[in-house]
Every structure is written in structure tokens, then in C-alpha cells.
Amino acid sequence: MLTINGKKVVADGITLNNYLTQAGYQKERVAVELNGSIIPHSAYEQTRLTDNDKIEIVQFVGGG
């Protein structure tokens, strides 16, 4: 089980890219911290989520 933005989630074994797609995030508009490290967009497809990972996802929103 993972912790994503403070909530327990079952997503073990999938890539970060797949999780973001399944959860409906626009990958170009998010920043992801995995276990205290910022993950660059170029590494989303290679980053595999594992049990006990702690992830924070921040979405950028435009506005005026």
C-alpha cells in the first residue's frame, strides 16, 4: 500500500506514469515527490511504485 497525498492507495507495481494517467492527472501540469525526492517528468515511465512509497503530487493551475 502506498501513501499518495496523505491517503492510502493500492497501486503497487505500476509505473508513476501509469498511475498519473489512471488517476486523471495532466502529467505536464504536476510535480511529483517520491520518498522526499522530486521526480523529473523524463523519469515517470521508468519509476515503478512500490509498497510503502510516500508520494506527494502537486498540480499547477492557471488563473488570474
Biopython code that builds the backbone (N, CA, C, O; Angstrom):
import numpy as np
from Bio.PDB.StructureBuilder import StructureBuilder

atoms = [
    (1, "MET", "N", (0.848, -1.174, 0.000)),
    (1, "MET", "CA", (0.000, 0.000, 0.000)),
    (1, "MET", "C", (0.897, 1.241, 0.000)),
    (1, "MET", "O", (1.900, 1.294, 0.712)),
    (2, "LEU", "N", (0.527, 2.228, -0.799)),
    (2, "LEU", "CA", (1.266, 3.476, -0.916)),
    (2, "LEU", "C", (0.525, 4.589, -0.188)),
    (2, "LEU", "O", (-0.665, 4.470, 0.101)),
    (3, "THR", "N", (1.228, 5.654, 0.100)),
    (3, "THR", "CA", (0.589, 6.854, 0.615)),
    (3, "THR", "C", (0.760, 7.933, -0.444)),
    (3, "THR", "O", (1.878, 8.337, -0.762)),
    (4, "ILE", "N", (-0.361, 8.393, -0.985)),
    (4, "ILE", "CA", (-0.336, 9.440, -2.014)),
    (4, "ILE", "C", (-1.159, 10.610, -1.504)),
    (4, "ILE", "O", (-2.359, 10.491, -1.254)),
    (5, "ASN", "N", (-0.483, 11.747, -1.356)),
    (5, "ASN", "CA", (-1.115, 12.960, -0.823)),
    (5, "ASN", "C", (-1.848, 12.677, 0.497)),
    (5, "ASN", "O", (-2.946, 13.179, 0.736)),
    (6, "GLY", "N", (-1.217, 11.869, 1.337)),
    (6, "GLY", "CA", (-1.748, 11.581, 2.664)),
    (6, "GLY", "C", (-2.793, 10.479, 2.731)),
    (6, "GLY", "O", (-3.282, 10.169, 3.818)),
    (7, "LYS", "N", (-3.150, 9.877, 1.599)),
    (7, "LYS", "CA", (-4.164, 8.818, 1.583)),
    (7, "LYS", "C", (-3.526, 7.495, 1.192)),
    (7, "LYS", "O", (-2.636, 7.452, 0.343)),
    (8, "LYS", "N", (-3.984, 6.422, 1.813)),
    (8, "LYS", "CA", (-3.511, 5.079, 1.478)),
    (8, "LYS", "C", (-4.130, 4.638, 0.158)),
    (8, "LYS", "O", (-5.342, 4.731, -0.035)),
    (9, "VAL", "N", (-3.279, 4.156, -0.750)),
    (9, "VAL", "CA", (-3.714, 3.763, -2.091)),
    (9, "VAL", "C", (-3.052, 2.442, -2.452)),
    (9, "VAL", "O", (-1.881, 2.222, -2.144)),
    (10, "VAL", "N", (-3.808, 1.560, -3.107)),
    (10, "VAL", "CA", (-3.230, 0.322, -3.621)),
    (10, "VAL", "C", (-2.865, 0.573, -5.076)),
    (10, "VAL", "O", (-3.746, 0.696, -5.927)),
    (11, "ALA", "N", (-1.564, 0.648, -5.364)),
    (11, "ALA", "CA", (-1.083, 0.876, -6.737)),
    (11, "ALA", "C", (0.304, 0.276, -6.887)),
    (11, "ALA", "O", (1.093, 0.724, -7.719)),
    (12, "ASP", "N", (0.599, -0.726, -6.092)),
    (12, "ASP", "CA", (1.918, -1.336, -6.065)),
    (12, "ASP", "C", (2.271, -1.979, -7.402)),
    (12, "ASP", "O", (1.466, -2.706, -7.984)),
    (13, "GLY", "N", (3.479, -1.703, -7.881)),
    (13, "GLY", "CA", (3.992, -2.365, -9.073)),
    (13, "GLY", "C", (3.765, -1.636, -10.381)),
    (13, "GLY", "O", (4.357, -2.010, -11.393)),
    (14, "ILE", "N", (2.917, -0.592, -10.399)),
    (14, "ILE", "CA", (2.731, 0.135, -11.655)),
    (14, "ILE", "C", (3.726, 1.285, -11.722)),
    (14, "ILE", "O", (4.341, 1.653, -10.721)),
    (15, "THR", "N", (3.871, 1.838, -12.901)),
    (15, "THR", "CA", (4.788, 2.968, -13.035)),
    (15, "THR", "C", (4.084, 4.252, -12.600)),
    (15, "THR", "O", (2.857, 4.339, -12.574)),
    (16, "LEU", "N", (4.889, 5.224, -12.267)),
    (16, "LEU", "CA", (4.348, 6.531, -11.901)),
    (16, "LEU", "C", (3.543, 7.097, -13.070)),
    (16, "LEU", "O", (2.474, 7.671, -12.865)),
    (17, "ASN", "N", (4.044, 6.938, -14.284)),
    (17, "ASN", "CA", (3.345, 7.414, -15.472)),
    (17, "ASN", "C", (1.954, 6.790, -15.570)),
    (17, "ASN", "O", (0.976, 7.497, -15.814)),
    (18, "ASN", "N", (1.857, 5.472, -15.381)),
    (18, "ASN", "CA", (0.557, 4.794, -15.451)),
    (18, "ASN", "C", (-0.376, 5.258, -14.341)),
    (18, "ASN", "O", (-1.568, 5.451, -14.575)),
    (19, "TYR", "N", (0.155, 5.437, -13.136)),
    (19, "TYR", "CA", (-0.691, 5.906, -12.037)),
    (19, "TYR", "C", (-1.271, 7.273, -12.356)),
    (19, "TYR", "O", (-2.471, 7.495, -12.197)),
    (20, "LEU", "N", (-0.421, 8.192, -12.805)),
    (20, "LEU", "CA", (-0.886, 9.548, -13.101)),
    (20, "LEU", "C", (-1.961, 9.538, -14.190)),
    (20, "LEU", "O", (-2.937, 10.283, -14.105)),
    (21, "THR", "N", (-1.782, 8.698, -15.207)),
    (21, "THR", "CA", (-2.768, 8.586, -16.279)),
    (21, "THR", "C", (-4.085, 8.037, -15.735)),
    (21, "THR", "O", (-5.148, 8.596, -16.005)),
    (22, "GLN", "N", (-4.021, 6.946, -14.971)),
    (22, "GLN", "CA", (-5.229, 6.321, -14.413)),
    (22, "GLN", "C", (-5.967, 7.252, -13.460)),
    (22, "GLN", "O", (-7.196, 7.226, -13.390)),
    (23, "ALA", "N", (-5.222, 8.074, -12.727)),
    (23, "ALA", "CA", (-5.835, 8.980, -11.751)),
    (23, "ALA", "C", (-6.337, 10.270, -12.396)),
    (23, "ALA", "O", (-6.957, 11.097, -11.728)),
    (24, "GLY", "N", (-6.072, 10.447, -13.697)),
    (24, "GLY", "CA", (-6.603, 11.602, -14.408)),
    (24, "GLY", "C", (-5.768, 12.866, -14.328)),
    (24, "GLY", "O", (-6.261, 13.952, -14.630)),
    (25, "TYR", "N", (-4.515, 12.742, -13.925)),
    (25, "TYR", "CA", (-3.642, 13.918, -13.853)),
    (25, "TYR", "C", (-3.125, 14.279, -15.244)),
    (25, "TYR", "O", (-2.892, 13.399, -16.072)),
    (26, "GLN", "N", (-2.947, 15.569, -15.495)),
    (26, "GLN", "CA", (-2.251, 16.037, -16.687)),
    (26, "GLN", "C", (-0.779, 16.073, -16.329)),
    (26, "GLN", "O", (-0.345, 16.947, -15.579)),
    (27, "LYS", "N", (-0.013, 15.146, -16.850)),
    (27, "LYS", "CA", (1.382, 14.970, -16.422)),
    (27, "LYS", "C", (2.234, 16.212, -16.624)),
    (27, "LYS", "O", (3.197, 16.427, -15.888)),
    (28, "GLU", "N", (1.891, 17.036, -17.615)),
    (28, "GLU", "CA", (2.675, 18.248, -17.849)),
    (28, "GLU", "C", (2.414, 19.309, -16.783)),
    (28, "GLU", "O", (3.168, 20.275, -16.668)),
    (29, "ARG", "N", (1.347, 19.130, -16.005)),
    (29, "ARG", "CA", (0.948, 20.145, -15.037)),
    (29, "ARG", "C", (1.104, 19.700, -13.584)),
    (29, "ARG", "O", (0.468, 20.257, -12.689)),
    (30, "VAL", "N", (1.953, 18.691, -13.350)),
    (30, "VAL", "CA", (2.159, 18.226, -11.986)),
    (30, "VAL", "C", (3.647, 18.173, -11.651)),
    (30, "VAL", "O", (4.507, 18.084, -12.528)),
    (31, "ALA", "N", (3.911, 18.231, -10.363)),
    (31, "ALA", "CA", (5.240, 17.936, -9.826)),
    (31, "ALA", "C", (5.042, 16.787, -8.849)),
    (31, "ALA", "O", (4.070, 16.767, -8.094)),
    (32, "VAL", "N", (5.968, 15.828, -8.864)),
    (32, "VAL", "CA", (5.830, 14.635, -8.026)),
    (32, "VAL", "C", (7.065, 14.481, -7.146)),
    (32, "VAL", "O", (8.203, 14.519, -7.614)),
    (33, "GLU", "N", (6.798, 14.305, -5.852)),
    (33, "GLU", "CA", (7.851, 13.996, -4.889)),
    (33, "GLU", "C", (7.645, 12.559, -4.436)),
    (33, "GLU", "O", (6.564, 12.198, -3.970)),
    (34, "LEU", "N", (8.673, 11.747, -4.571)),
    (34, "LEU", "CA", (8.615, 10.337, -4.188)),
    (34, "LEU", "C", (9.646, 10.101, -3.106)),
    (34, "LEU", "O", (10.847, 10.231, -3.344)),
    (35, "ASN", "N", (9.180, 9.751, -1.915)),
    (35, "ASN", "CA", (10.069, 9.477, -0.776)),
    (35, "ASN", "C", (11.079, 10.607, -0.553)),
    (35, "ASN", "O", (12.249, 10.357, -0.262)),
    (36, "GLY", "N", (10.613, 11.845, -0.692)),
    (36, "GLY", "CA", (11.447, 13.004, -0.396)),
    (36, "GLY", "C", (12.255, 13.542, -1.553)),
    (36, "GLY", "O", (12.963, 14.535, -1.387)),
    (37, "SER", "N", (12.177, 12.923, -2.730)),
    (37, "SER", "CA", (12.928, 13.381, -3.901)),
    (37, "SER", "C", (11.971, 13.758, -5.028)),
    (37, "SER", "O", (10.997, 13.053, -5.293)),
    (38, "ILE", "N", (12.266, 14.887, -5.690)),
    (38, "ILE", "CA", (11.465, 15.302, -6.838)),
    (38, "ILE", "C", (11.819, 14.393, -8.021)),
    (38, "ILE", "O", (12.993, 14.167, -8.312)),
    (39, "ILE", "N", (10.794, 13.882, -8.690)),
    (39, "ILE", "CA", (10.997, 13.002, -9.839)),
    (39, "ILE", "C", (10.826, 13.835, -11.115)),
    (39, "ILE", "O", (9.774, 14.444, -11.306)),
    (40, "PRO", "N", (11.833, 13.873, -11.986)),
    (40, "PRO", "CA", (11.684, 14.621, -13.237)),
    (40, "PRO", "C", (10.685, 13.939, -14.181)),
    (40, "PRO", "O", (10.552, 12.715, -14.178)),
    (41, "HIS", "N", (9.993, 14.738, -14.980)),
    (41, "HIS", "CA", (8.996, 14.198, -15.917)),
    (41, "HIS", "C", (9.597, 13.101, -16.794)),
    (41, "HIS", "O", (8.916, 12.135, -17.138)),
    (42, "SER", "N", (10.854, 13.247, -17.149)),
    (42, "SER", "CA", (11.501, 12.269, -18.028)),
    (42, "SER", "C", (11.650, 10.898, -17.371)),
    (42, "SER", "O", (11.910, 9.915, -18.064)),
    (43, "ALA", "N", (11.492, 10.811, -16.061)),
    (43, "ALA", "CA", (11.654, 9.537, -15.349)),
    (43, "ALA", "C", (10.321, 8.885, -14.967)),
    (43, "ALA", "O", (10.328, 7.811, -14.364)),
    (44, "TYR", "N", (9.190, 9.491, -15.293)),
    (44, "TYR", "CA", (7.885, 8.948, -14.900)),
    (44, "TYR", "C", (7.668, 7.528, -15.421)),
    (44, "TYR", "O", (7.152, 6.678, -14.697)),
    (45, "GLU", "N", (8.055, 7.266, -16.662)),
    (45, "GLU", "CA", (7.806, 5.943, -17.240)),
    (45, "GLU", "C", (8.689, 4.858, -16.630)),
    (45, "GLU", "O", (8.299, 3.690, -16.615)),
    (46, "GLN", "N", (9.865, 5.216, -16.130)),
    (46, "GLN", "CA", (10.784, 4.234, -15.552)),
    (46, "GLN", "C", (10.617, 4.078, -14.041)),
    (46, "GLN", "O", (11.169, 3.149, -13.451)),
    (47, "THR", "N", (9.866, 4.971, -13.418)),
    (47, "THR", "CA", (9.722, 4.948, -11.960)),
    (47, "THR", "C", (8.586, 4.019, -11.572)),
    (47, "THR", "O", (7.417, 4.308, -11.828)),
    (48, "ARG", "N", (8.942, 2.903, -10.953)),
    (48, "ARG", "CA", (7.954, 1.908, -10.535)),
    (48, "ARG", "C", (7.595, 2.161, -9.071)),
    (48, "ARG", "O", (8.472, 2.320, -8.222)),
    (49, "LEU", "N", (6.296, 2.195, -8.792)),
    (49, "LEU", "CA", (5.813, 2.428, -7.430)),
    (49, "LEU", "C", (5.853, 1.119, -6.652)),
    (49, "LEU", "O", (5.466, 0.067, -7.161)),
    (50, "THR", "N", (6.324, 1.199, -5.415)),
    (50, "THR", "CA", (6.430, 0.005, -4.591)),
    (50, "THR", "C", (5.768, 0.224, -3.240)),
    (50, "THR", "O", (5.501, 1.356, -2.835)),
    (51, "ASP", "N", (5.512, -0.868, -2.561)),
    (51, "ASP", "CA", (4.883, -0.845, -1.248)),
    (51, "ASP", "C", (5.632, 0.099, -0.316)),
    (51, "ASP", "O", (6.863, 0.115, -0.303)),
    (52, "ASN", "N", (4.898, 0.876, 0.456)),
    (52, "ASN", "CA", (5.408, 1.824, 1.453)),
    (52, "ASN", "C", (5.975, 3.115, 0.876)),
    (52, "ASN", "O", (6.508, 3.927, 1.633)),
    (53, "ASP", "N", (5.880, 3.341, -0.448)),
    (53, "ASP", "CA", (6.295, 4.627, -1.006)),
    (53, "ASP", "C", (5.396, 5.733, -0.475)),
    (53, "ASP", "O", (4.210, 5.526, -0.220)),
    (54, "LYS", "N", (5.989, 6.917, -0.315)),
    (54, "LYS", "CA", (5.227, 8.108, 0.071)),
    (54, "LYS", "C", (5.363, 9.111, -1.062)),
    (54, "LYS", "O", (6.463, 9.531, -1.421)),
    (55, "ILE", "N", (4.214, 9.482, -1.615)),
    (55, "ILE", "CA", (4.194, 10.326, -2.809)),
    (55, "ILE", "C", (3.348, 11.569, -2.538)),
    (55, "ILE", "O", (2.272, 11.496, -1.945)),
    (56, "GLU", "N", (3.862, 12.700, -2.988)),
    (56, "GLU", "CA", (3.104, 13.950, -2.962)),
    (56, "GLU", "C", (3.005, 14.430, -4.400)),
    (56, "GLU", "O", (4.013, 14.535, -5.099)),
    (57, "ILE", "N", (1.790, 14.720, -4.836)),
    (57, "ILE", "CA", (1.554, 15.211, -6.190)),
    (57, "ILE", "C", (0.963, 16.603, -6.071)),
    (57, "ILE", "O", (-0.053, 16.805, -5.406)),
    (58, "VAL", "N", (1.614, 17.567, -6.727)),
    (58, "VAL", "CA", (1.136, 18.956, -6.719)),
    (58, "VAL", "C", (0.743, 19.308, -8.137)),
    (58, "VAL", "O", (1.520, 19.122, -9.074)),
    (59, "GLN", "N", (-0.488, 19.825, -8.292)),
    (59, "GLN", "CA", (-0.973, 20.244, -9.604)),
    (59, "GLN", "C", (-0.837, 21.751, -9.740)),
    (59, "GLN", "O", (-1.121, 22.501, -8.806)),
    (60, "PHE", "N", (-0.403, 22.179, -10.906)),
    (60, "PHE", "CA", (-0.331, 23.605, -11.197)),
    (60, "PHE", "C", (-1.614, 24.007, -11.882)),
    (60, "PHE", "O", (-2.060, 23.349, -12.821)),
    (61, "VAL", "N", (-2.215, 25.104, -11.405)),
    (61, "VAL", "CA", (-3.431, 25.603, -12.006)),
    (61, "VAL", "C", (-3.237, 27.045, -12.425)),
    (61, "VAL", "O", (-2.616, 27.840, -11.719)),
    (62, "GLY", "N", (-3.769, 27.359, -13.563)),
    (62, "GLY", "CA", (-3.684, 28.737, -14.051)),
    (62, "GLY", "C", (-4.853, 29.547, -13.519)),
    (62, "GLY", "O", (-5.852, 28.998, -13.055)),
    (63, "GLY", "N", (-4.714, 30.802, -13.593)),
    (63, "GLY", "CA", (-5.796, 31.667, -13.138)),
    (63, "GLY", "C", (-5.329, 33.101, -13.123)),
    (63, "GLY", "O", (-4.174, 33.410, -13.415)),
    (64, "GLY", "N", (-6.237, 33.948, -12.781)),
    (64, "GLY", "CA", (-5.854, 35.350, -12.815)),
    (64, "GLY", "C", (-6.269, 36.109, -11.631)),
    (64, "GLY", "O", (-6.003, 37.307, -11.541)),
]
sb = StructureBuilder()
sb.init_structure("model")
sb.init_model(0)
sb.init_chain("A")
sb.init_seg("    ")
for serial, (resi, resn, name, xyz) in enumerate(atoms, 1):
    if name == "N":
        sb.init_residue(resn, " ", resi, " ")
    sb.init_atom(name, np.array(xyz, "f"), 0.0, 1.0, " ", f" {name:<3s}", serial, name[0])
structure = sb.get_structure()
